[in-house]
Amino acid sequence: MPDRLHGFAGNQPVTPVIESLRGLLPGQPVGGAPQQAPAWCAGTLAVSVAASGVLFRRRTA
């Protein structure tokens, strides 16, 4: 795997969310994934809101 993709593959935002769900639904221990999952979701939401605001202003101006 190229170095560019290796860095992304090791830090995917979806992985902590899936690991949290896999552990929480059957009641098993989940490790550090529950702290990372909301952080990734909040970060993704913040970037999406900012991008949509910029695009909306560009297209309506």
All heavy atoms as a GROMACS GRO file, in nm:
protein
  439
    1MET      N    1   0.085  -0.117   0.000
    1MET     CA    2   0.000   0.000   0.000
    1MET      C    3   0.090   0.125   0.000
    1MET      O    4   0.183   0.131   0.080
    1MET     CB    5  -0.090  -0.003   0.123
    1MET     CG    6  -0.185   0.114   0.133
    1MET     SD    7  -0.293   0.113   0.278
    1MET     CE    8  -0.376  -0.041   0.264
    2PRO      N    9   0.060   0.223  -0.083
    2PRO     CA   10   0.140   0.346  -0.083
    2PRO      C   11   0.131   0.420   0.051
    2PRO      O   12   0.034   0.405   0.125
    2PRO     CB   13   0.078   0.430  -0.194
    2PRO     CG   14   0.000   0.336  -0.278
    2PRO     CD   15  -0.039   0.223  -0.190
    3ASP      N   16   0.235   0.497   0.082
    3ASP     CA   17   0.239   0.569   0.210
    3ASP      C   18   0.120   0.663   0.227
    3ASP      O   19   0.070   0.680   0.338
    3ASP     CB   20   0.370   0.646   0.222
    3ASP     CG   21   0.488   0.553   0.243
    3ASP    OD1   22   0.466   0.440   0.291
    3ASP    OD2   23   0.601   0.595   0.211
    4ARG      N   24   0.078   0.728   0.119
    4ARG     CA   25  -0.037   0.821   0.130
    4ARG      C   26  -0.161   0.749   0.177
    4ARG      O   27  -0.234   0.797   0.264
    4ARG     CB   28  -0.065   0.886  -0.006
    4ARG     CG   29   0.048   0.966  -0.062
    4ARG     CD   30   0.010   1.020  -0.197
    4ARG     NE   31  -0.030   0.912  -0.286
    4ARG     CZ   32   0.020   0.888  -0.406
    4ARG    NH1   33   0.113   0.965  -0.453
    4ARG    NH2   34  -0.023   0.788  -0.478
    5LEU      N   35  -0.186   0.631   0.121
    5LEU     CA   36  -0.305   0.555   0.158
    5LEU      C   37  -0.289   0.486   0.293
    5LEU      O   38  -0.387   0.466   0.364
    5LEU     CB   39  -0.338   0.452   0.051
    5LEU     CG   40  -0.382   0.507  -0.083
    5LEU    CD1   41  -0.405   0.394  -0.181
    5LEU    CD2   42  -0.507   0.590  -0.068
    6HIS      N   43  -0.167   0.450   0.328
    6HIS     CA   44  -0.144   0.383   0.455
    6HIS      C   45  -0.180   0.474   0.573
    6HIS      O   46  -0.240   0.429   0.670
    6HIS     CB   47   0.002   0.338   0.465
    6HIS     CG   48   0.031   0.257   0.586
    6HIS    ND1   49  -0.027   0.133   0.608
    6HIS    CD2   50   0.108   0.281   0.694
    6HIS    CE1   51   0.016   0.087   0.724
    6HIS    NE2   52   0.098   0.174   0.777
    7GLY      N   53  -0.145   0.601   0.563
    7GLY     CA   54  -0.181   0.696   0.669
    7GLY      C   55  -0.331   0.713   0.684
    7GLY      O   56  -0.385   0.720   0.794
    8PHE      N   57  -0.401   0.719   0.572
    8PHE     CA   58  -0.546   0.733   0.576
    8PHE      C   59  -0.612   0.605   0.628
    8PHE      O   60  -0.705   0.610   0.707
    8PHE     CB   61  -0.602   0.766   0.438
    8PHE     CG   62  -0.752   0.777   0.436
    8PHE    CD1   63  -0.814   0.889   0.488
    8PHE    CD2   64  -0.829   0.677   0.383
    8PHE    CE1   65  -0.952   0.899   0.488
    8PHE    CE2   66  -0.966   0.686   0.382
    8PHE     CZ   67  -1.028   0.798   0.434
    9ALA      N   68  -0.562   0.490   0.583
    9ALA     CA   69  -0.620   0.363   0.625
    9ALA      C   70  -0.606   0.340   0.775
    9ALA      O   71  -0.693   0.280   0.838
    9ALA     CB   72  -0.555   0.249   0.548
   10GLY      N   73  -0.499   0.390   0.834
   10GLY     CA   74  -0.479   0.374   0.977
   10GLY      C   75  -0.564   0.467   1.062
   10GLY      O   76  -0.583   0.445   1.181
   11ASN      N   77  -0.618   0.572   1.001
   11ASN     CA   78  -0.696   0.672   1.075
   11ASN      C   79  -0.830   0.701   1.008
   11ASN      O   80  -0.868   0.816   0.990
   11ASN     CB   81  -0.616   0.802   1.086
   11ASN     CG   82  -0.489   0.781   1.162
   11ASN    OD1   83  -0.492   0.736   1.274
   11ASN    ND2   84  -0.377   0.812   1.101
   12GLN      N   85  -0.902   0.599   0.972
   12GLN     CA   86  -1.031   0.619   0.907
   12GLN      C   87  -1.134   0.664   1.010
   12GLN      O   88  -1.137   0.615   1.122
   12GLN     CB   89  -1.080   0.488   0.845
   12GLN     CG   90  -1.003   0.448   0.724
   12GLN     CD   91  -1.069   0.330   0.658
   12GLN    OE1   92  -1.190   0.321   0.654
   12GLN    NE2   93  -0.988   0.240   0.607
   13PRO      N   94  -1.223   0.754   0.973
   13PRO     CA   95  -1.324   0.800   1.068
   13PRO      C   96  -1.434   0.697   1.093
   13PRO      O   97  -1.499   0.698   1.197
   13PRO     CB   98  -1.381   0.925   1.002
   13PRO     CG   99  -1.349   0.914   0.859
   13PRO     CD  100  -1.224   0.834   0.849
   14VAL      N  101  -1.456   0.606   1.001
   14VAL     CA  102  -1.566   0.511   1.016
   14VAL      C  103  -1.530   0.397   1.111
   14VAL      O  104  -1.617   0.345   1.181
   14VAL     CB  105  -1.606   0.456   0.877
   14VAL    CG1  106  -1.715   0.352   0.888
   14VAL    CG2  107  -1.650   0.569   0.787
   15THR      N  108  -1.405   0.361   1.119
   15THR     CA  109  -1.363   0.246   1.199
   15THR      C  110  -1.400   0.259   1.347
   15THR      O  111  -1.457   0.165   1.404
   15THR     CB  112  -1.212   0.222   1.182
   15THR    OG1  113  -1.184   0.203   1.044
   15THR    CG2  114  -1.166   0.101   1.261
   16PRO      N  115  -1.373   0.372   1.417
   16PRO     CA  116  -1.413   0.379   1.558
   16PRO      C  117  -1.565   0.372   1.578
   16PRO      O  118  -1.611   0.315   1.677
   16PRO     CB  119  -1.361   0.515   1.604
   16PRO     CG  120  -1.258   0.555   1.506
   16PRO     CD  121  -1.293   0.488   1.378
   17VAL      N  122  -1.641   0.425   1.484
   17VAL     CA  123  -1.787   0.419   1.496
   17VAL      C  124  -1.834   0.275   1.486
   17VAL      O  125  -1.915   0.229   1.568
   17VAL     CB  126  -1.854   0.508   1.388
   17VAL    CG1  127  -2.005   0.492   1.390
   17VAL    CG2  128  -1.814   0.653   1.406
   18ILE      N  129  -1.784   0.202   1.388
   18ILE     CA  130  -1.823   0.062   1.371
   18ILE      C  131  -1.777  -0.023   1.489
   18ILE      O  132  -1.852  -0.108   1.539
   18ILE     CB  133  -1.766   0.006   1.238
   18ILE    CG1  134  -1.822   0.083   1.120
   18ILE    CG2  135  -1.793  -0.143   1.224
   18ILE    CD1  136  -1.973   0.080   1.107
   19GLU      N  137  -1.655  -0.002   1.537
   19GLU     CA  138  -1.606  -0.078   1.652
   19GLU      C  139  -1.689  -0.050   1.776
   19GLU      O  140  -1.714  -0.140   1.856
   19GLU     CB  141  -1.459  -0.046   1.677
   19GLU     CG  142  -1.366  -0.105   1.574
   19GLU     CD  143  -1.221  -0.066   1.598
   19GLU    OE1  144  -1.193   0.011   1.692
   19GLU    OE2  145  -1.136  -0.112   1.521
   20SER      N  146  -1.731   0.073   1.794
   20SER     CA  147  -1.816   0.107   1.909
   20SER      C  148  -1.950   0.035   1.900
   20SER      O  149  -1.997  -0.022   2.000
   20SER     CB  150  -1.841   0.257   1.914
   20SER     OG  151  -1.723   0.327   1.934
   21LEU      N  152  -2.011   0.037   1.784
   21LEU     CA  153  -2.139  -0.031   1.768
   21LEU      C  154  -2.127  -0.182   1.787
   21LEU      O  155  -2.212  -0.244   1.850
   21LEU     CB  156  -2.198   0.000   1.630
   21LEU     CG  157  -2.250   0.140   1.612
   21LEU    CD1  158  -2.292   0.163   1.468
   21LEU    CD2  159  -2.365   0.168   1.705
   22ARG      N  160  -2.020  -0.239   1.733
   22ARG     CA  161  -1.999  -0.384   1.749
   22ARG      C  162  -1.982  -0.424   1.895
   22ARG      O  163  -2.023  -0.531   1.936
   22ARG     CB  164  -1.875  -0.427   1.673
   22ARG     CG  165  -1.896  -0.444   1.527
   22ARG     CD  166  -1.773  -0.502   1.464
   22ARG     NE  167  -1.785  -0.501   1.320
   22ARG     CZ  168  -1.683  -0.501   1.237
   22ARG    NH1  169  -1.560  -0.504   1.284
   22ARG    NH2  170  -1.703  -0.501   1.107
   23GLY      N  171  -1.921  -0.339   1.974
   23GLY     CA  172  -1.902  -0.371   2.114
   23GLY      C  173  -2.022  -0.336   2.200
   23GLY      O  174  -2.056  -0.410   2.293
   24LEU      N  175  -2.086  -0.223   2.172
   24LEU     CA  176  -2.196  -0.178   2.257
   24LEU      C  177  -2.325  -0.257   2.238
   24LEU      O  178  -2.398  -0.280   2.333
   24LEU     CB  179  -2.222  -0.030   2.234
   24LEU     CG  180  -2.112   0.065   2.282
   24LEU    CD1  181  -2.141   0.207   2.237
   24LEU    CD2  182  -2.099   0.058   2.433
   25LEU      N  183  -2.355  -0.298   2.116
   25LEU     CA  184  -2.480  -0.370   2.092
   25LEU      C  185  -2.487  -0.504   2.165
   25LEU      O  186  -2.587  -0.531   2.231
   25LEU     CB  187  -2.505  -0.386   1.942
   25LEU     CG  188  -2.542  -0.257   1.870
   25LEU    CD1  189  -2.555  -0.283   1.720
   25LEU    CD2  190  -2.669  -0.198   1.923
   26PRO      N  191  -2.384  -0.589   2.160
   26PRO     CA  192  -2.394  -0.713   2.238
   26PRO      C  193  -2.348  -0.699   2.383
   26PRO      O  194  -2.349  -0.795   2.457
   26PRO     CB  195  -2.304  -0.810   2.161
   26PRO     CG  196  -2.205  -0.727   2.092
   26PRO     CD  197  -2.274  -0.597   2.063
   27GLY      N  198  -2.305  -0.580   2.424
   27GLY     CA  199  -2.265  -0.559   2.562
   27GLY      C  200  -2.122  -0.601   2.593
   27GLY      O  201  -2.092  -0.637   2.706
   28GLN      N  202  -2.034  -0.599   2.496
   28GLN     CA  203  -1.895  -0.638   2.516
   28GLN      C  204  -1.810  -0.514   2.540
   28GLN      O  205  -1.851  -0.403   2.508
   28GLN     CB  206  -1.845  -0.714   2.393
   28GLN     CG  207  -1.920  -0.841   2.366
   28GLN     CD  208  -1.876  -0.905   2.236
   28GLN    OE1  209  -1.801  -0.847   2.159
   28GLN    NE2  210  -1.924  -1.026   2.211
   29PRO      N  211  -1.689  -0.532   2.595
   29PRO     CA  212  -1.600  -0.416   2.614
   29PRO      C  213  -1.559  -0.358   2.478
   29PRO      O  214  -1.539  -0.431   2.382
   29PRO     CB  215  -1.480  -0.472   2.688
   29PRO     CG  216  -1.487  -0.618   2.671
   29PRO     CD  217  -1.630  -0.654   2.646
   30VAL      N  218  -1.544  -0.225   2.472
   30VAL     CA  219  -1.517  -0.160   2.345
   30VAL      C  220  -1.382  -0.090   2.339
   30VAL      O  221  -1.340  -0.046   2.233
   30VAL     CB  222  -1.628  -0.059   2.310
   30VAL    CG1  223  -1.755  -0.131   2.276
   30VAL    CG2  224  -1.649   0.038   2.422
   31GLY      N  225  -1.312  -0.073   2.446
   31GLY     CA  226  -1.180  -0.009   2.444
   31GLY      C  227  -1.190   0.142   2.427
   31GLY      O  228  -1.273   0.208   2.488
   32GLY      N  229  -1.105   0.198   2.342
   32GLY     CA  230  -1.099   0.343   2.324
   32GLY      C  231  -1.187   0.396   2.212
   32GLY      O  232  -1.192   0.516   2.188
   33ALA      N  233  -1.256   0.310   2.141
   33ALA     CA  234  -1.337   0.352   2.027
   33ALA      C  235  -1.452   0.446   2.064
   33ALA      O  236  -1.482   0.537   1.988
   33ALA     CB  237  -1.389   0.231   1.951
   34PRO      N  238  -1.520   0.432   2.178
   34PRO     CA  239  -1.631   0.522   2.207
   34PRO      C  240  -1.589   0.668   2.225
   34PRO      O  241  -1.669   0.758   2.203
   34PRO     CB  242  -1.690   0.469   2.338
   34PRO     CG  243  -1.651   0.328   2.342
   34PRO     CD  244  -1.517   0.321   2.274
   35GLN      N  245  -1.465   0.695   2.263
   35GLN     CA  246  -1.420   0.833   2.274
   35GLN      C  247  -1.384   0.890   2.138
   35GLN      O  248  -1.400   1.010   2.114
   35GLN     CB  249  -1.299   0.845   2.368
   35GLN     CG  250  -1.330   0.819   2.512
   35GLN     CD  251  -1.335   0.672   2.548
   35GLN    OE1  252  -1.286   0.587   2.475
   35GLN    NE2  253  -1.395   0.640   2.660
   36GLN      N  254  -1.335   0.809   2.048
   36GLN     CA  255  -1.295   0.854   1.916
   36GLN      C  256  -1.414   0.873   1.824
   36GLN      O  257  -1.414   0.963   1.740
   36GLN     CB  258  -1.198   0.755   1.853
   36GLN     CG  259  -1.066   0.746   1.922
   36GLN     CD  260  -0.979   0.637   1.861
   36GLN    OE1  261  -1.023   0.562   1.774
   36GLN    NE2  262  -0.856   0.627   1.907
   37ALA      N  263  -1.516   0.791   1.836
   37ALA     CA  264  -1.630   0.797   1.745
   37ALA      C  265  -1.702   0.932   1.749
   37ALA      O  266  -1.724   0.992   1.644
   37ALA     CB  267  -1.727   0.682   1.775
   38PRO      N  268  -1.739   0.986   1.867
   38PRO     CA  269  -1.805   1.117   1.867
   38PRO      C  270  -1.713   1.229   1.818
   38PRO      O  271  -1.759   1.325   1.755
   38PRO     CB  272  -1.845   1.141   2.012
   38PRO     CG  273  -1.838   1.010   2.077
   38PRO     CD  274  -1.741   0.927   2.000
   39ALA      N  275  -1.583   1.215   1.844
   39ALA     CA  276  -1.490   1.318   1.797
   39ALA      C  277  -1.485   1.319   1.645
   39ALA      O  278  -1.487   1.426   1.583
   39ALA     CB  279  -1.351   1.292   1.855
   40TRP      N  280  -1.478   1.203   1.582
   40TRP     CA  281  -1.480   1.197   1.436
   40TRP      C  282  -1.611   1.249   1.381
   40TRP      O  283  -1.613   1.321   1.279
   40TRP     CB  284  -1.457   1.055   1.387
   40TRP     CG  285  -1.314   1.019   1.374
   40TRP    CD1  286  -1.244   0.930   1.450
   40TRP    CD2  287  -1.219   1.070   1.278
   40TRP    NE1  288  -1.113   0.923   1.408
   40TRP    CE2  289  -1.096   1.008   1.303
   40TRP    CE3  290  -1.228   1.163   1.175
   40TRP    CZ2  291  -0.982   1.035   1.227
   40TRP    CZ3  292  -1.115   1.190   1.100
   40TRP    CH2  293  -0.994   1.126   1.126
   41CYS      N  294  -1.723   1.213   1.444
   41CYS     CA  295  -1.854   1.259   1.396
   41CYS      C  296  -1.865   1.411   1.408
   41CYS      O  297  -1.913   1.478   1.316
   41CYS     CB  298  -1.966   1.192   1.474
   41CYS     SG  299  -1.983   1.016   1.440
   42ALA      N  300  -1.820   1.467   1.519
   42ALA     CA  301  -1.825   1.612   1.537
   42ALA      C  302  -1.732   1.683   1.439
   42ALA      O  303  -1.769   1.787   1.381
   42ALA     CB  304  -1.786   1.648   1.681
   43GLY      N  305  -1.615   1.628   1.415
   43GLY     CA  306  -1.522   1.688   1.319
   43GLY      C  307  -1.577   1.684   1.178
   43GLY      O  308  -1.568   1.782   1.103
   44THR      N  309  -1.634   1.571   1.140
   44THR     CA  310  -1.694   1.559   1.007
   44THR      C  311  -1.812   1.655   0.991
   44THR      O  312  -1.827   1.719   0.887
   44THR     CB  313  -1.741   1.414   0.983
   44THR    OG1  314  -1.629   1.326   1.000
   44THR    CG2  315  -1.798   1.397   0.844
   45LEU      N  316  -1.892   1.668   1.095
   45LEU     CA  317  -2.005   1.761   1.091
   45LEU      C  318  -1.957   1.905   1.078
   45LEU      O  319  -2.011   1.983   0.998
   45LEU     CB  320  -2.091   1.745   1.216
   45LEU     CG  321  -2.212   1.837   1.226
   45LEU    CD1  322  -2.311   1.807   1.115
   45LEU    CD2  323  -2.278   1.823   1.361
   46ALA      N  324  -1.856   1.942   1.153
   46ALA     CA  325  -1.804   2.079   1.148
   46ALA      C  326  -1.750   2.114   1.009
   46ALA      O  327  -1.778   2.221   0.955
   46ALA     CB  328  -1.696   2.098   1.254
   47VAL      N  329  -1.674   2.023   0.950
   47VAL     CA  330  -1.620   2.047   0.816
   47VAL      C  331  -1.732   2.054   0.713
   47VAL      O  332  -1.732   2.139   0.624
   47VAL     CB  333  -1.517   1.937   0.780
   47VAL    CG1  334  -1.480   1.943   0.633
   47VAL    CG2  335  -1.395   1.949   0.868
   48SER      N  336  -1.832   1.968   0.727
   48SER     CA  337  -1.944   1.968   0.633
   48SER      C  338  -2.026   2.095   0.642
   48SER      O  339  -2.067   2.151   0.539
   48SER     CB  340  -2.034   1.846   0.658
   48SER     OG  341  -1.962   1.728   0.641
   49VAL      N  342  -2.051   2.143   0.763
   49VAL     CA  343  -2.128   2.266   0.780
   49VAL      C  344  -2.052   2.385   0.724
   49VAL      O  345  -2.109   2.470   0.655
   49VAL     CB  346  -2.164   2.288   0.929
   49VAL    CG1  347  -2.215   2.427   0.954
   49VAL    CG2  348  -2.266   2.185   0.974
   50ALA      N  349  -1.923   2.390   0.750
   50ALA     CA  350  -1.842   2.500   0.697
   50ALA      C  351  -1.839   2.497   0.544
   50ALA      O  352  -1.855   2.601   0.478
   50ALA     CB  353  -1.701   2.493   0.753
   51ALA      N  354  -1.820   2.381   0.487
   51ALA     CA  355  -1.816   2.369   0.340
   51ALA      C  356  -1.950   2.404   0.278
   51ALA      O  357  -1.956   2.472   0.175
   51ALA     CB  358  -1.774   2.228   0.300
   52SER      N  359  -2.058   2.361   0.340
   52SER     CA  360  -2.190   2.393   0.284
   52SER      C  361  -2.219   2.542   0.294
   52SER      O  362  -2.281   2.600   0.203
   52SER     CB  363  -2.300   2.313   0.353
   52SER     OG  364  -2.313   2.352   0.488
   53GLY      N  365  -2.174   2.608   0.400
   53GLY     CA  366  -2.192   2.752   0.411
   53GLY      C  367  -2.116   2.828   0.304
   53GLY      O  368  -2.168   2.922   0.242
   54VAL      N  369  -1.994   2.786   0.278
   54VAL     CA  370  -1.913   2.850   0.174
   54VAL      C  371  -1.977   2.829   0.036
   54VAL      O  372  -1.991   2.923  -0.043
   54VAL     CB  373  -1.768   2.797   0.177
   54VAL    CG1  374  -1.692   2.839   0.053
   54VAL    CG2  375  -1.698   2.842   0.303
   55LEU      N  376  -2.017   2.708   0.008
   55LEU     CA  377  -2.078   2.679  -0.123
   55LEU      C  378  -2.211   2.751  -0.140
   55LEU      O  379  -2.243   2.799  -0.249
   55LEU     CB  380  -2.098   2.528  -0.140
   55LEU     CG  381  -1.970   2.447  -0.156
   55LEU    CD1  382  -2.000   2.298  -0.155
   55LEU    CD2  383  -1.898   2.486  -0.284
   56PHE      N  384  -2.290   2.762  -0.034
   56PHE     CA  385  -2.418   2.831  -0.042
   56PHE      C  386  -2.396   2.981  -0.073
   56PHE      O  387  -2.465   3.038  -0.158
   56PHE     CB  388  -2.496   2.815   0.089
   56PHE     CG  389  -2.628   2.885   0.087
   56PHE    CD1  390  -2.734   2.829   0.020
   56PHE    CD2  391  -2.645   3.005   0.153
   56PHE    CE1  392  -2.858   2.892   0.018
   56PHE    CE2  393  -2.768   3.070   0.151
   56PHE     CZ  394  -2.874   3.013   0.084
   57ARG      N  395  -2.299   3.041  -0.006
   57ARG     CA  396  -2.271   3.183  -0.030
   57ARG      C  397  -2.221   3.206  -0.172
   57ARG      O  398  -2.256   3.306  -0.234
   57ARG     CB  399  -2.170   3.236   0.072
   57ARG     CG  400  -2.240   3.286   0.197
   57ARG     CD  401  -2.141   3.348   0.292
   57ARG     NE  402  -2.123   3.248   0.398
   57ARG     CZ  403  -2.010   3.199   0.441
   57ARG    NH1  404  -1.898   3.242   0.396
   57ARG    NH2  405  -2.006   3.107   0.533
   58ARG      N  406  -2.140   3.116  -0.223
   58ARG     CA  407  -2.089   3.130  -0.361
   58ARG      C  408  -2.199   3.120  -0.464
   58ARG      O  409  -2.199   3.190  -0.563
   58ARG     CB  410  -1.985   3.023  -0.390
   58ARG     CG  411  -1.849   3.054  -0.336
   58ARG     CD  412  -1.752   2.952  -0.389
   58ARG     NE  413  -1.624   2.964  -0.322
   58ARG     CZ  414  -1.526   2.878  -0.332
   58ARG    NH1  415  -1.542   2.770  -0.408
   58ARG    NH2  416  -1.414   2.895  -0.269
   59ARG      N  417  -2.291   3.028  -0.442
   59ARG     CA  418  -2.394   3.001  -0.543
   59ARG      C  419  -2.511   3.098  -0.536
   59ARG      O  420  -2.586   3.111  -0.632
   59ARG     CB  421  -2.444   2.859  -0.531
   59ARG     CG  422  -2.333   2.762  -0.568
   59ARG     CD  423  -2.379   2.621  -0.566
   59ARG     NE  424  -2.267   2.533  -0.603
   59ARG     CZ  425  -2.270   2.405  -0.596
   59ARG    NH1  426  -2.377   2.343  -0.551
   59ARG    NH2  427  -2.165   2.334  -0.631
   60THR      N  428  -2.531   3.164  -0.423
   60THR     CA  429  -2.645   3.257  -0.412
   60THR      C  430  -2.602   3.402  -0.427
   60THR      O  431  -2.686   3.490  -0.429
   60THR     CB  432  -2.717   3.240  -0.277
   60THR    OG1  433  -2.626   3.260  -0.172
   60THR    CG2  434  -2.779   3.102  -0.268
   61ALA      N  435  -2.474   3.428  -0.434
   61ALA     CA  436  -2.427   3.566  -0.444
   61ALA      C  437  -2.426   3.617  -0.586
   61ALA      O  438  -2.432   3.557  -0.683
   61ALA     CB  439  -2.288   3.579  -0.387
   0.00000   0.00000   0.00000
